[in-house]
Amino acid sequence: PKGNTANGNNIAHARAVDDFIANAQSRGMLILGREVTFTTPFGVRRMDVVIQNPQTRITGGVEIKSTLGAFIHFDHGARQQFAADRWINFVGGTATGKHSGLHIDNTIKILWNSSRP
């Protein structure tokens, strides 16, 4: 609906995540989880997708931004995500909650525009 930017952004984000996952799987990557939570000294960090390269076994968390504005945004929440990501990139991270015990080696934030309608 017109004027419901948050809902439109959520739909665009969900499409971007789904499209990224389909693209990664088509290239042989393994998807180990969606909306995976990690606890860091900088607060809780939720990754959109956890992906693994089956040849190298390197596992990473992927934060997907579906718009340039979201990608370059640097408010308090974005700074917290940045700090948590740097921590995980330095020491790794182990998931809590539903995906408890899942370990990632690193994180990355990407801008992904869905090719799906």
Secondary structure, DSSP 4 states (H G I P E B T S, - for coil): -TT-HHHHHHHHHHHHHHHHHHHHHHTTPEEEEEEEEEEETTEEEEEEEEEE-TTT--EEEEEEESSHHHHH--SHHHHHHHHHHHHHHHH-EEEEGGGTT-EESEEEEEE------
